[in-house]
Amino acid sequence: MCGIVGYIGKKEAFPIIIKGLKWLEYRGYDSAGVALLNGSLEVYKKKGKVIDLEEFASEKNNGGSLGIGHTRWATHGEPNDENAHPHVSMEGMFTLVHNGIIENYAELKEDLIKHGYRFNSETDTEVLANLVEYFYKQSSEINSETAVQLALSKVVGAYGIAVLCSEEKDKMVVARKGSPLVVGLGNKEYFVASDAAPIAEFTSQVVYLNDEDIAVITRNSFTLKNVQNTPVSLKISNLDLEIGELDKGEYEHFMLKEIYEQPKTIEETFRGRLRHDQSEIVLGGLINIFPKIEKAERIIIIGCGTSWHAALIGEYMLEEYAQIPVEVEYASEFRYRKPVLGENDVVILISQSGETADTLAALELAKSKGATVLGICNVVGSTLARETDAGVYTHAGIEIGVASTKAFTAQVTVLTMFALKMAKARKKIDTEEYQMLVKELSEIPEKGRLILENNENIKTIAEKYKDAINALYLGRGYLFPVALEGALKLKEISYIHAEGYAAGEMKHGPIALVDDNLPVVVVAPKDDYYEKIVSNIQEVKARKGNVIAIVTEGDVVLKEMANDIIEIPDSHPAVAPLLSVIPLQMLAYHIALMRGCNVDQPRNLAKSVTVE
Ligand code: F6R
């Protein structure tokens, strides 16, 4: 949440910062701001999107080759111009952008008020700017990095910050604890950002800051120390990231583009891993550690939101095929419970961003208990990718739409490969079944393309249900998590209240909701539960509910029974989630669009949830 960009070098900073903020806008889009230090300090900030800031500041004095910028997801104080970052300290010596939460800000603020400080905003960030200034003014011996270090030593909470000091005009200080920051190293120039996307076009040499690192950057030098003032050695990483342009191409929205990319991204996910001869599945990131993983006594899969739904599918697959006990946990619950786990457990953390605060806290907890921790993650070089013992990248490419689509199908693809690999290693699956499932998985992209051709039909269905107030999503077995995911997609982008349920649970409560106003989306392709889900549909129909059924091509029974059907190609039940989720994503997209919602940037949400 919140995106930070900084530049110091010889180029014009303003366009680099604005472009970088556009890359990071998925992290927050309440307001945006930029500060440029070029002789004088110029700060421009605006409620609204980065484009509003760009328009506003384009007319102004925006020259200079040192600057910081921010796109905000509000925590303290409503989104308005005053609360937008950067924040300037009372005497104008320090300007700061911040991602995270200063938990003890009230206490620090009270102390600063006693020392005569006044505040213009309701933010915790302005407190930090003033605290840095306060320390800076204590002695002429104290430079800006020491002032930052002293201030951070008083802070409880999470931060990624970039700081400019008006009295030290060739320097930027950046620091992190809990909120990601990466520094790109150029030729006498440095790029700072919350993730690597804004940096990738300029350099492939990066340094990922670790918790409590403070980087002091001038045009000619880059040094690291920590909050305890101890020097830290530099670890330069090679950034292997192909990002292309921040471009929707022929599509109206990033979400639609990402839905349509799925046949390709699923292929990318299994490229080089799923062998055409259907022999060994190769997960390079796990090779060294696999002998240990395959002997695990239990697997715990942890994630949030959509990633948690992917985890549920992983549980079903691993238990069915590898016959290993699996538990699935919400990261936000796991981290505060007293979970029983130890050395023989394998914990898999799933996260698109690799920066979700709760998932990272769960990772630390699992590590502290001695479990083997693995990551399934999309963002290369993210904290999750760096902190786990080993892992698998999903290779879905950058996901910009706040509602996750292609990352989900990539996560499920990785979990499917992992489950099959485990099943084979543990000798729980015979060769014939294994090869059949590998083949089924490899056919998903082609079948996915066929579903996308159904767009007009899905649009027509969306038109019928766009004014619904509530919606129910039902599924069984592998398709229960798909129902949950379909409901999440609808609620987050269209603001229609939607609930996902295991279809068998319907009679235990949710059936009370059914009347002739309720759309009930039933994920019902042919599988072992087909007869049962047909009965569930009968029960809904008997109460005049409107059934939209996702069915296997050629299903005549449900064609008669349901109000609307969306056909998907026949596939094995274990890989059916990868297909059946696509029409649900499209349905949510069209309904949201018809309701006039901002599909790519839904209200109140941000993509990378780096605060609790
Ligand atoms: C829903 C969505 C969120 C994320 C969740 C976890 O469309 O995007 O529910 O899935 O915030 O994010 P990651 O996977 O980055 O940890």
Boltz pocket constraint, residues with backbone or C-beta under 6 A from the ligand:
constraints:
  - pocket:
      binder: B
      contacts: [[A, 304], [A, 305], [A, 306], [A, 307], [A, 308], [A, 350], [A, 351], [A, 352], [A, 353], [A, 354], [A, 355], [A, 356], [A, 359], [A, 402], [A, 403], [A, 404], [A, 405], [A, 488], [A, 492], [A, 606], [A, 607], [A, 608], [A, 609]]
      max_distance: 6.0
